[in-house]
Amino acid sequence: MTLGGGVNITREPRNGRTFEYAGEDPLLAGTMVGNLMKCEQAQHVIGDIKHFAINDQETGRNFVNAIISKRAMQESDLLAFHIAIKIANPGGDVSYNRINGDFACENTYTLHDFSRGIEIQGLRDLRLEHTQHEKASAAGLTRNNRLPTTLGRL
């Protein structure tokens, strides 16, 4: 399984993970990452797109709440995911942040409503521990990859 490519739009230039993202243009980023995932999966490697969604800063990522309209999401960040998912049907690495008040792994709009008609498999980040499993599952998260507690914190 790969852990990338990333299609988040870089809004914060000091984001520590900007190097992982495919660029500012959602059409180009979605197309490039979708084809990257498609090629990886052709080699029997699970493609994994990240960070779903609206993940534009590393500092305070567990606390930031991105307030953004559905239209703005659809025309920017979610457009890149939609394109890549249509091309390759990869798994997804869910971001740590909140989107309009709900953690990304519990956000009904991004995990369920936006995803209608496209196949996306949510994959929680390994260290994400703030979510309520029932709420995340009800919102549409399909997979939980929490590490066993015997491994300790990463």
Chimera marker file (.cmm) of the C-alpha trace (Angstrom):
<marker_set name="trace">
<marker id="1" x="0.000" y="0.000" z="0.000" r="1" g="1" b="0" radius="0.5"/>
<marker id="2" x="1.238" y="3.485" z="-0.828" r="1" g="1" b="0" radius="0.5"/>
<marker id="3" x="0.576" y="6.529" z="1.325" r="1" g="1" b="0" radius="0.5"/>
<marker id="4" x="0.133" y="9.173" z="-1.358" r="1" g="1" b="0" radius="0.5"/>
<marker id="5" x="-0.296" y="11.083" z="-3.632" r="1" g="1" b="0" radius="0.5"/>
<marker id="6" x="-1.816" y="14.094" z="-2.109" r="1" g="1" b="0" radius="0.5"/>
<marker id="7" x="-4.204" y="16.460" z="-3.838" r="1" g="1" b="0" radius="0.5"/>
<marker id="8" x="-4.835" y="19.096" z="-1.182" r="1" g="1" b="0" radius="0.5"/>
<marker id="9" x="-4.676" y="22.717" z="-2.270" r="1" g="1" b="0" radius="0.5"/>
<marker id="10" x="-1.796" y="24.579" z="-0.631" r="1" g="1" b="0" radius="0.5"/>
<marker id="11" x="-3.249" y="27.575" z="1.174" r="1" g="1" b="0" radius="0.5"/>
<marker id="12" x="-0.632" y="27.809" z="3.922" r="1" g="1" b="0" radius="0.5"/>
<marker id="13" x="2.880" y="27.992" z="2.394" r="1" g="1" b="0" radius="0.5"/>
<marker id="14" x="4.465" y="26.856" z="5.673" r="1" g="1" b="0" radius="0.5"/>
<marker id="15" x="2.465" y="23.626" z="5.652" r="1" g="1" b="0" radius="0.5"/>
<marker id="16" x="5.016" y="20.942" z="6.499" r="1" g="1" b="0" radius="0.5"/>
<marker id="17" x="3.505" y="18.527" z="3.983" r="1" g="1" b="0" radius="0.5"/>
<marker id="18" x="3.108" y="20.737" z="0.935" r="1" g="1" b="0" radius="0.5"/>
<marker id="19" x="5.813" y="18.725" z="-0.840" r="1" g="1" b="0" radius="0.5"/>
<marker id="20" x="3.439" y="15.737" z="-0.858" r="1" g="1" b="0" radius="0.5"/>
<marker id="21" x="0.731" y="17.509" z="-2.850" r="1" g="1" b="0" radius="0.5"/>
<marker id="22" x="0.441" y="17.537" z="-6.625" r="1" g="1" b="0" radius="0.5"/>
<marker id="23" x="-0.187" y="21.253" z="-7.032" r="1" g="1" b="0" radius="0.5"/>
<marker id="24" x="-2.576" y="24.172" z="-6.894" r="1" g="1" b="0" radius="0.5"/>
<marker id="25" x="-4.715" y="23.278" z="-9.902" r="1" g="1" b="0" radius="0.5"/>
<marker id="26" x="-7.392" y="20.731" z="-8.891" r="1" g="1" b="0" radius="0.5"/>
<marker id="27" x="-7.836" y="19.512" z="-12.489" r="1" g="1" b="0" radius="0.5"/>
<marker id="28" x="-4.129" y="18.833" z="-12.928" r="1" g="1" b="0" radius="0.5"/>
<marker id="29" x="-3.604" y="17.445" z="-9.406" r="1" g="1" b="0" radius="0.5"/>
<marker id="30" x="-6.591" y="15.108" z="-9.660" r="1" g="1" b="0" radius="0.5"/>
<marker id="31" x="-5.526" y="13.847" z="-13.088" r="1" g="1" b="0" radius="0.5"/>
<marker id="32" x="-1.875" y="13.314" z="-12.095" r="1" g="1" b="0" radius="0.5"/>
<marker id="33" x="-2.620" y="11.595" z="-8.793" r="1" g="1" b="0" radius="0.5"/>
<marker id="34" x="-5.455" y="9.520" z="-10.262" r="1" g="1" b="0" radius="0.5"/>
<marker id="35" x="-3.129" y="8.177" z="-12.948" r="1" g="1" b="0" radius="0.5"/>
<marker id="36" x="-0.349" y="7.619" z="-10.397" r="1" g="1" b="0" radius="0.5"/>
<marker id="37" x="-2.751" y="5.514" z="-8.299" r="1" g="1" b="0" radius="0.5"/>
<marker id="38" x="-3.974" y="3.673" z="-11.405" r="1" g="1" b="0" radius="0.5"/>
<marker id="39" x="-0.395" y="2.746" z="-12.358" r="1" g="1" b="0" radius="0.5"/>
<marker id="40" x="0.462" y="1.656" z="-8.818" r="1" g="1" b="0" radius="0.5"/>
<marker id="41" x="-2.649" y="-0.511" z="-8.656" r="1" g="1" b="0" radius="0.5"/>
<marker id="42" x="-1.718" y="-2.080" z="-12.000" r="1" g="1" b="0" radius="0.5"/>
<marker id="43" x="1.389" y="-3.345" z="-10.169" r="1" g="1" b="0" radius="0.5"/>
<marker id="44" x="-0.816" y="-4.865" z="-7.416" r="1" g="1" b="0" radius="0.5"/>
<marker id="45" x="-0.103" y="-2.059" z="-4.944" r="1" g="1" b="0" radius="0.5"/>
<marker id="46" x="-3.073" y="-0.434" z="-3.214" r="1" g="1" b="0" radius="0.5"/>
<marker id="47" x="-3.262" y="3.225" z="-4.178" r="1" g="1" b="0" radius="0.5"/>
<marker id="48" x="-4.026" y="5.651" z="-1.376" r="1" g="1" b="0" radius="0.5"/>
<marker id="49" x="-5.029" y="9.262" z="-1.983" r="1" g="1" b="0" radius="0.5"/>
<marker id="50" x="-4.649" y="11.804" z="0.786" r="1" g="1" b="0" radius="0.5"/>
<marker id="51" x="-5.566" y="13.842" z="2.866" r="1" g="1" b="0" radius="0.5"/>
<marker id="52" x="-9.347" y="13.767" z="2.524" r="1" g="1" b="0" radius="0.5"/>
<marker id="53" x="-10.278" y="16.627" z="2.804" r="1" g="1" b="0" radius="0.5"/>
<marker id="54" x="-9.520" y="20.343" z="3.185" r="1" g="1" b="0" radius="0.5"/>
<marker id="55" x="-6.148" y="19.610" z="4.797" r="1" g="1" b="0" radius="0.5"/>
<marker id="56" x="-4.123" y="22.735" z="4.163" r="1" g="1" b="0" radius="0.5"/>
<marker id="57" x="-1.966" y="23.166" z="7.247" r="1" g="1" b="0" radius="0.5"/>
<marker id="58" x="0.184" y="20.999" z="9.453" r="1" g="1" b="0" radius="0.5"/>
<marker id="59" x="0.396" y="23.277" z="12.494" r="1" g="1" b="0" radius="0.5"/>
<marker id="60" x="-2.625" y="22.703" z="14.712" r="1" g="1" b="0" radius="0.5"/>
<marker id="61" x="-4.038" y="20.098" z="12.364" r="1" g="1" b="0" radius="0.5"/>
<marker id="62" x="-5.845" y="18.355" z="15.236" r="1" g="1" b="0" radius="0.5"/>
<marker id="63" x="-7.558" y="21.602" z="16.230" r="1" g="1" b="0" radius="0.5"/>
<marker id="64" x="-8.104" y="23.635" z="13.069" r="1" g="1" b="0" radius="0.5"/>
<marker id="65" x="-11.666" y="23.958" z="11.822" r="1" g="1" b="0" radius="0.5"/>
<marker id="66" x="-11.854" y="24.770" z="8.103" r="1" g="1" b="0" radius="0.5"/>
<marker id="67" x="-15.006" y="26.810" z="7.521" r="1" g="1" b="0" radius="0.5"/>
<marker id="68" x="-15.797" y="26.494" z="3.825" r="1" g="1" b="0" radius="0.5"/>
<marker id="69" x="-18.981" y="26.407" z="1.766" r="1" g="1" b="0" radius="0.5"/>
<marker id="70" x="-20.000" y="23.255" z="-0.066" r="1" g="1" b="0" radius="0.5"/>
<marker id="71" x="-19.674" y="25.052" z="-3.383" r="1" g="1" b="0" radius="0.5"/>
<marker id="72" x="-16.144" y="26.253" z="-2.599" r="1" g="1" b="0" radius="0.5"/>
<marker id="73" x="-15.182" y="22.708" z="-1.529" r="1" g="1" b="0" radius="0.5"/>
<marker id="74" x="-16.594" y="21.246" z="-4.741" r="1" g="1" b="0" radius="0.5"/>
<marker id="75" x="-14.802" y="23.747" z="-6.942" r="1" g="1" b="0" radius="0.5"/>
<marker id="76" x="-11.405" y="23.377" z="-5.261" r="1" g="1" b="0" radius="0.5"/>
<marker id="77" x="-10.309" y="20.670" z="-2.854" r="1" g="1" b="0" radius="0.5"/>
<marker id="78" x="-13.010" y="18.086" z="-3.520" r="1" g="1" b="0" radius="0.5"/>
<marker id="79" x="-12.729" y="18.485" z="-7.299" r="1" g="1" b="0" radius="0.5"/>
<marker id="80" x="-9.189" y="17.066" z="-7.259" r="1" g="1" b="0" radius="0.5"/>
<marker id="81" x="-10.332" y="14.110" z="-5.139" r="1" g="1" b="0" radius="0.5"/>
<marker id="82" x="-13.332" y="13.504" z="-7.383" r="1" g="1" b="0" radius="0.5"/>
<marker id="83" x="-11.176" y="13.389" z="-10.515" r="1" g="1" b="0" radius="0.5"/>
<marker id="84" x="-8.541" y="11.097" z="-8.976" r="1" g="1" b="0" radius="0.5"/>
<marker id="85" x="-11.143" y="8.759" z="-7.498" r="1" g="1" b="0" radius="0.5"/>
<marker id="86" x="-12.969" y="8.468" z="-10.844" r="1" g="1" b="0" radius="0.5"/>
<marker id="87" x="-9.688" y="7.538" z="-12.550" r="1" g="1" b="0" radius="0.5"/>
<marker id="88" x="-8.306" y="5.016" z="-10.059" r="1" g="1" b="0" radius="0.5"/>
<marker id="89" x="-10.795" y="4.175" z="-7.282" r="1" g="1" b="0" radius="0.5"/>
<marker id="90" x="-8.074" y="4.306" z="-4.614" r="1" g="1" b="0" radius="0.5"/>
<marker id="91" x="-8.404" y="4.147" z="-0.861" r="1" g="1" b="0" radius="0.5"/>
<marker id="92" x="-8.342" y="7.429" z="1.002" r="1" g="1" b="0" radius="0.5"/>
<marker id="93" x="-6.340" y="8.792" z="3.894" r="1" g="1" b="0" radius="0.5"/>
<marker id="94" x="-8.641" y="10.998" z="5.983" r="1" g="1" b="0" radius="0.5"/>
<marker id="95" x="-7.261" y="14.271" z="7.345" r="1" g="1" b="0" radius="0.5"/>
<marker id="96" x="-7.042" y="15.196" z="11.033" r="1" g="1" b="0" radius="0.5"/>
<marker id="97" x="-8.778" y="18.569" z="10.854" r="1" g="1" b="0" radius="0.5"/>
<marker id="98" x="-12.386" y="19.575" z="11.318" r="1" g="1" b="0" radius="0.5"/>
<marker id="99" x="-14.479" y="20.667" z="8.352" r="1" g="1" b="0" radius="0.5"/>
<marker id="100" x="-17.332" y="22.999" z="9.252" r="1" g="1" b="0" radius="0.5"/>
<marker id="101" x="-17.274" y="21.718" z="12.834" r="1" g="1" b="0" radius="0.5"/>
<marker id="102" x="-16.960" y="17.945" z="12.277" r="1" g="1" b="0" radius="0.5"/>
<marker id="103" x="-13.690" y="16.035" z="12.178" r="1" g="1" b="0" radius="0.5"/>
<marker id="104" x="-12.925" y="14.934" z="8.615" r="1" g="1" b="0" radius="0.5"/>
<marker id="105" x="-13.422" y="11.284" z="9.589" r="1" g="1" b="0" radius="0.5"/>
<marker id="106" x="-16.893" y="12.147" z="10.954" r="1" g="1" b="0" radius="0.5"/>
<marker id="107" x="-18.013" y="14.605" z="8.282" r="1" g="1" b="0" radius="0.5"/>
<marker id="108" x="-21.219" y="13.383" z="6.655" r="1" g="1" b="0" radius="0.5"/>
<marker id="109" x="-20.989" y="15.790" z="3.735" r="1" g="1" b="0" radius="0.5"/>
<marker id="110" x="-17.492" y="14.824" z="2.571" r="1" g="1" b="0" radius="0.5"/>
<marker id="111" x="-17.717" y="11.102" z="3.347" r="1" g="1" b="0" radius="0.5"/>
<marker id="112" x="-21.285" y="10.427" z="2.273" r="1" g="1" b="0" radius="0.5"/>
<marker id="113" x="-23.085" y="13.190" z="0.402" r="1" g="1" b="0" radius="0.5"/>
<marker id="114" x="-20.145" y="14.294" z="-1.788" r="1" g="1" b="0" radius="0.5"/>
<marker id="115" x="-19.124" y="10.699" z="-2.399" r="1" g="1" b="0" radius="0.5"/>
<marker id="116" x="-22.440" y="9.584" z="-3.940" r="1" g="1" b="0" radius="0.5"/>
<marker id="117" x="-21.793" y="8.052" z="-7.314" r="1" g="1" b="0" radius="0.5"/>
<marker id="118" x="-18.079" y="7.563" z="-6.703" r="1" g="1" b="0" radius="0.5"/>
<marker id="119" x="-16.394" y="4.786" z="-4.784" r="1" g="1" b="0" radius="0.5"/>
<marker id="120" x="-14.166" y="5.945" z="-1.951" r="1" g="1" b="0" radius="0.5"/>
<marker id="121" x="-12.864" y="3.926" z="0.916" r="1" g="1" b="0" radius="0.5"/>
<marker id="122" x="-12.043" y="6.081" z="3.920" r="1" g="1" b="0" radius="0.5"/>
<marker id="123" x="-8.838" y="5.205" z="5.715" r="1" g="1" b="0" radius="0.5"/>
<marker id="124" x="-8.237" y="6.863" z="9.024" r="1" g="1" b="0" radius="0.5"/>
<marker id="125" x="-4.773" y="8.170" z="9.796" r="1" g="1" b="0" radius="0.5"/>
<marker id="126" x="-3.062" y="5.787" z="12.188" r="1" g="1" b="0" radius="0.5"/>
<marker id="127" x="-2.669" y="8.215" z="15.086" r="1" g="1" b="0" radius="0.5"/>
<marker id="128" x="-6.128" y="9.737" z="14.891" r="1" g="1" b="0" radius="0.5"/>
<marker id="129" x="-7.678" y="9.146" z="18.293" r="1" g="1" b="0" radius="0.5"/>
<marker id="130" x="-10.238" y="11.903" z="18.756" r="1" g="1" b="0" radius="0.5"/>
<marker id="131" x="-13.094" y="10.387" z="16.801" r="1" g="1" b="0" radius="0.5"/>
<marker id="132" x="-16.205" y="8.611" z="17.978" r="1" g="1" b="0" radius="0.5"/>
<marker id="133" x="-16.305" y="5.364" z="16.009" r="1" g="1" b="0" radius="0.5"/>
<marker id="134" x="-20.107" y="5.302" z="15.783" r="1" g="1" b="0" radius="0.5"/>
<marker id="135" x="-20.245" y="8.855" z="14.416" r="1" g="1" b="0" radius="0.5"/>
<marker id="136" x="-17.470" y="8.162" z="11.898" r="1" g="1" b="0" radius="0.5"/>
<marker id="137" x="-19.155" y="4.978" z="10.727" r="1" g="1" b="0" radius="0.5"/>
<marker id="138" x="-22.537" y="6.715" z="10.402" r="1" g="1" b="0" radius="0.5"/>
<marker id="139" x="-20.898" y="9.507" z="8.367" r="1" g="1" b="0" radius="0.5"/>
<marker id="140" x="-19.520" y="6.978" z="5.885" r="1" g="1" b="0" radius="0.5"/>
<marker id="141" x="-16.006" y="6.069" z="7.064" r="1" g="1" b="0" radius="0.5"/>
<marker id="142" x="-15.435" y="2.507" z="5.890" r="1" g="1" b="0" radius="0.5"/>
<marker id="143" x="-12.102" y="1.498" z="7.389" r="1" g="1" b="0" radius="0.5"/>
<marker id="144" x="-10.335" y="2.027" z="10.686" r="1" g="1" b="0" radius="0.5"/>
<marker id="145" x="-6.602" y="1.374" z="10.842" r="1" g="1" b="0" radius="0.5"/>
<marker id="146" x="-5.884" y="2.284" z="14.438" r="1" g="1" b="0" radius="0.5"/>
<marker id="147" x="-2.662" y="0.689" z="15.596" r="1" g="1" b="0" radius="0.5"/>
<marker id="148" x="-2.852" y="-1.682" z="18.554" r="1" g="1" b="0" radius="0.5"/>
<marker id="149" x="-2.189" y="0.179" z="21.801" r="1" g="1" b="0" radius="0.5"/>
<marker id="150" x="0.740" y="-2.154" z="22.486" r="1" g="1" b="0" radius="0.5"/>
<marker id="151" x="2.702" y="-0.284" z="19.799" r="1" g="1" b="0" radius="0.5"/>
<marker id="152" x="2.375" y="2.973" z="21.702" r="1" g="1" b="0" radius="0.5"/>
<marker id="153" x="2.147" y="6.386" z="20.134" r="1" g="1" b="0" radius="0.5"/>
<marker id="154" x="3.968" y="7.057" z="16.891" r="1" g="1" b="0" radius="0.5"/>
<link id1="1" id2="2" r="1" g="1" b="0" radius="0.2"/>
<link id1="2" id2="3" r="1" g="1" b="0" radius="0.2"/>
<link id1="3" id2="4" r="1" g="1" b="0" radius="0.2"/>
<link id1="4" id2="5" r="1" g="1" b="0" radius="0.2"/>
<link id1="5" id2="6" r="1" g="1" b="0" radius="0.2"/>
<link id1="6" id2="7" r="1" g="1" b="0" radius="0.2"/>
<link id1="7" id2="8" r="1" g="1" b="0" radius="0.2"/>
<link id1="8" id2="9" r="1" g="1" b="0" radius="0.2"/>
<link id1="9" id2="10" r="1" g="1" b="0" radius="0.2"/>
<link id1="10" id2="11" r="1" g="1" b="0" radius="0.2"/>
<link id1="11" id2="12" r="1" g="1" b="0" radius="0.2"/>
<link id1="12" id2="13" r="1" g="1" b="0" radius="0.2"/>
<link id1="13" id2="14" r="1" g="1" b="0" radius="0.2"/>
<link id1="14" id2="15" r="1" g="1" b="0" radius="0.2"/>
<link id1="15" id2="16" r="1" g="1" b="0" radius="0.2"/>
<link id1="16" id2="17" r="1" g="1" b="0" radius="0.2"/>
<link id1="17" id2="18" r="1" g="1" b="0" radius="0.2"/>
<link id1="18" id2="19" r="1" g="1" b="0" radius="0.2"/>
<link id1="19" id2="20" r="1" g="1" b="0" radius="0.2"/>
<link id1="20" id2="21" r="1" g="1" b="0" radius="0.2"/>
<link id1="21" id2="22" r="1" g="1" b="0" radius="0.2"/>
<link id1="22" id2="23" r="1" g="1" b="0" radius="0.2"/>
<link id1="23" id2="24" r="1" g="1" b="0" radius="0.2"/>
<link id1="24" id2="25" r="1" g="1" b="0" radius="0.2"/>
<link id1="25" id2="26" r="1" g="1" b="0" radius="0.2"/>
<link id1="26" id2="27" r="1" g="1" b="0" radius="0.2"/>
<link id1="27" id2="28" r="1" g="1" b="0" radius="0.2"/>
<link id1="28" id2="29" r="1" g="1" b="0" radius="0.2"/>
<link id1="29" id2="30" r="1" g="1" b="0" radius="0.2"/>
<link id1="30" id2="31" r="1" g="1" b="0" radius="0.2"/>
<link id1="31" id2="32" r="1" g="1" b="0" radius="0.2"/>
<link id1="32" id2="33" r="1" g="1" b="0" radius="0.2"/>
<link id1="33" id2="34" r="1" g="1" b="0" radius="0.2"/>
<link id1="34" id2="35" r="1" g="1" b="0" radius="0.2"/>
<link id1="35" id2="36" r="1" g="1" b="0" radius="0.2"/>
<link id1="36" id2="37" r="1" g="1" b="0" radius="0.2"/>
<link id1="37" id2="38" r="1" g="1" b="0" radius="0.2"/>
<link id1="38" id2="39" r="1" g="1" b="0" radius="0.2"/>
<link id1="39" id2="40" r="1" g="1" b="0" radius="0.2"/>
<link id1="40" id2="41" r="1" g="1" b="0" radius="0.2"/>
<link id1="41" id2="42" r="1" g="1" b="0" radius="0.2"/>
<link id1="42" id2="43" r="1" g="1" b="0" radius="0.2"/>
<link id1="43" id2="44" r="1" g="1" b="0" radius="0.2"/>
<link id1="44" id2="45" r="1" g="1" b="0" radius="0.2"/>
<link id1="45" id2="46" r="1" g="1" b="0" radius="0.2"/>
<link id1="46" id2="47" r="1" g="1" b="0" radius="0.2"/>
<link id1="47" id2="48" r="1" g="1" b="0" radius="0.2"/>
<link id1="48" id2="49" r="1" g="1" b="0" radius="0.2"/>
<link id1="49" id2="50" r="1" g="1" b="0" radius="0.2"/>
<link id1="50" id2="51" r="1" g="1" b="0" radius="0.2"/>
<link id1="51" id2="52" r="1" g="1" b="0" radius="0.2"/>
<link id1="52" id2="53" r="1" g="1" b="0" radius="0.2"/>
<link id1="53" id2="54" r="1" g="1" b="0" radius="0.2"/>
<link id1="54" id2="55" r="1" g="1" b="0" radius="0.2"/>
<link id1="55" id2="56" r="1" g="1" b="0" radius="0.2"/>
<link id1="56" id2="57" r="1" g="1" b="0" radius="0.2"/>
<link id1="57" id2="58" r="1" g="1" b="0" radius="0.2"/>
<link id1="58" id2="59" r="1" g="1" b="0" radius="0.2"/>
<link id1="59" id2="60" r="1" g="1" b="0" radius="0.2"/>
<link id1="60" id2="61" r="1" g="1" b="0" radius="0.2"/>
<link id1="61" id2="62" r="1" g="1" b="0" radius="0.2"/>
<link id1="62" id2="63" r="1" g="1" b="0" radius="0.2"/>
<link id1="63" id2="64" r="1" g="1" b="0" radius="0.2"/>
<link id1="64" id2="65" r="1" g="1" b="0" radius="0.2"/>
<link id1="65" id2="66" r="1" g="1" b="0" radius="0.2"/>
<link id1="66" id2="67" r="1" g="1" b="0" radius="0.2"/>
<link id1="67" id2="68" r="1" g="1" b="0" radius="0.2"/>
<link id1="68" id2="69" r="1" g="1" b="0" radius="0.2"/>
<link id1="69" id2="70" r="1" g="1" b="0" radius="0.2"/>
<link id1="70" id2="71" r="1" g="1" b="0" radius="0.2"/>
<link id1="71" id2="72" r="1" g="1" b="0" radius="0.2"/>
<link id1="72" id2="73" r="1" g="1" b="0" radius="0.2"/>
<link id1="73" id2="74" r="1" g="1" b="0" radius="0.2"/>
<link id1="74" id2="75" r="1" g="1" b="0" radius="0.2"/>
<link id1="75" id2="76" r="1" g="1" b="0" radius="0.2"/>
<link id1="76" id2="77" r="1" g="1" b="0" radius="0.2"/>
<link id1="77" id2="78" r="1" g="1" b="0" radius="0.2"/>
<link id1="78" id2="79" r="1" g="1" b="0" radius="0.2"/>
<link id1="79" id2="80" r="1" g="1" b="0" radius="0.2"/>
<link id1="80" id2="81" r="1" g="1" b="0" radius="0.2"/>
<link id1="81" id2="82" r="1" g="1" b="0" radius="0.2"/>
<link id1="82" id2="83" r="1" g="1" b="0" radius="0.2"/>
<link id1="83" id2="84" r="1" g="1" b="0" radius="0.2"/>
<link id1="84" id2="85" r="1" g="1" b="0" radius="0.2"/>
<link id1="85" id2="86" r="1" g="1" b="0" radius="0.2"/>
<link id1="86" id2="87" r="1" g="1" b="0" radius="0.2"/>
<link id1="87" id2="88" r="1" g="1" b="0" radius="0.2"/>
<link id1="88" id2="89" r="1" g="1" b="0" radius="0.2"/>
<link id1="89" id2="90" r="1" g="1" b="0" radius="0.2"/>
<link id1="90" id2="91" r="1" g="1" b="0" radius="0.2"/>
<link id1="91" id2="92" r="1" g="1" b="0" radius="0.2"/>
<link id1="92" id2="93" r="1" g="1" b="0" radius="0.2"/>
<link id1="93" id2="94" r="1" g="1" b="0" radius="0.2"/>
<link id1="94" id2="95" r="1" g="1" b="0" radius="0.2"/>
<link id1="95" id2="96" r="1" g="1" b="0" radius="0.2"/>
<link id1="96" id2="97" r="1" g="1" b="0" radius="0.2"/>
<link id1="97" id2="98" r="1" g="1" b="0" radius="0.2"/>
<link id1="98" id2="99" r="1" g="1" b="0" radius="0.2"/>
<link id1="99" id2="100" r="1" g="1" b="0" radius="0.2"/>
<link id1="100" id2="101" r="1" g="1" b="0" radius="0.2"/>
<link id1="101" id2="102" r="1" g="1" b="0" radius="0.2"/>
<link id1="102" id2="103" r="1" g="1" b="0" radius="0.2"/>
<link id1="103" id2="104" r="1" g="1" b="0" radius="0.2"/>
<link id1="104" id2="105" r="1" g="1" b="0" radius="0.2"/>
<link id1="105" id2="106" r="1" g="1" b="0" radius="0.2"/>
<link id1="106" id2="107" r="1" g="1" b="0" radius="0.2"/>
<link id1="107" id2="108" r="1" g="1" b="0" radius="0.2"/>
<link id1="108" id2="109" r="1" g="1" b="0" radius="0.2"/>
<link id1="109" id2="110" r="1" g="1" b="0" radius="0.2"/>
<link id1="110" id2="111" r="1" g="1" b="0" radius="0.2"/>
<link id1="111" id2="112" r="1" g="1" b="0" radius="0.2"/>
<link id1="112" id2="113" r="1" g="1" b="0" radius="0.2"/>
<link id1="113" id2="114" r="1" g="1" b="0" radius="0.2"/>
<link id1="114" id2="115" r="1" g="1" b="0" radius="0.2"/>
<link id1="115" id2="116" r="1" g="1" b="0" radius="0.2"/>
<link id1="116" id2="117" r="1" g="1" b="0" radius="0.2"/>
<link id1="117" id2="118" r="1" g="1" b="0" radius="0.2"/>
<link id1="118" id2="119" r="1" g="1" b="0" radius="0.2"/>
<link id1="119" id2="120" r="1" g="1" b="0" radius="0.2"/>
<link id1="120" id2="121" r="1" g="1" b="0" radius="0.2"/>
<link id1="121" id2="122" r="1" g="1" b="0" radius="0.2"/>
<link id1="122" id2="123" r="1" g="1" b="0" radius="0.2"/>
<link id1="123" id2="124" r="1" g="1" b="0" radius="0.2"/>
<link id1="124" id2="125" r="1" g="1" b="0" radius="0.2"/>
<link id1="125" id2="126" r="1" g="1" b="0" radius="0.2"/>
<link id1="126" id2="127" r="1" g="1" b="0" radius="0.2"/>
<link id1="127" id2="128" r="1" g="1" b="0" radius="0.2"/>
<link id1="128" id2="129" r="1" g="1" b="0" radius="0.2"/>
<link id1="129" id2="130" r="1" g="1" b="0" radius="0.2"/>
<link id1="130" id2="131" r="1" g="1" b="0" radius="0.2"/>
<link id1="131" id2="132" r="1" g="1" b="0" radius="0.2"/>
<link id1="132" id2="133" r="1" g="1" b="0" radius="0.2"/>
<link id1="133" id2="134" r="1" g="1" b="0" radius="0.2"/>
<link id1="134" id2="135" r="1" g="1" b="0" radius="0.2"/>
<link id1="135" id2="136" r="1" g="1" b="0" radius="0.2"/>
<link id1="136" id2="137" r="1" g="1" b="0" radius="0.2"/>
<link id1="137" id2="138" r="1" g="1" b="0" radius="0.2"/>
<link id1="138" id2="139" r="1" g="1" b="0" radius="0.2"/>
<link id1="139" id2="140" r="1" g="1" b="0" radius="0.2"/>
<link id1="140" id2="141" r="1" g="1" b="0" radius="0.2"/>
<link id1="141" id2="142" r="1" g="1" b="0" radius="0.2"/>
<link id1="142" id2="143" r="1" g="1" b="0" radius="0.2"/>
<link id1="143" id2="144" r="1" g="1" b="0" radius="0.2"/>
<link id1="144" id2="145" r="1" g="1" b="0" radius="0.2"/>
<link id1="145" id2="146" r="1" g="1" b="0" radius="0.2"/>
<link id1="146" id2="147" r="1" g="1" b="0" radius="0.2"/>
<link id1="147" id2="148" r="1" g="1" b="0" radius="0.2"/>
<link id1="148" id2="149" r="1" g="1" b="0" radius="0.2"/>
<link id1="149" id2="150" r="1" g="1" b="0" radius="0.2"/>
<link id1="150" id2="151" r="1" g="1" b="0" radius="0.2"/>
<link id1="151" id2="152" r="1" g="1" b="0" radius="0.2"/>
<link id1="152" id2="153" r="1" g="1" b="0" radius="0.2"/>
<link id1="153" id2="154" r="1" g="1" b="0" radius="0.2"/>
</marker_set>
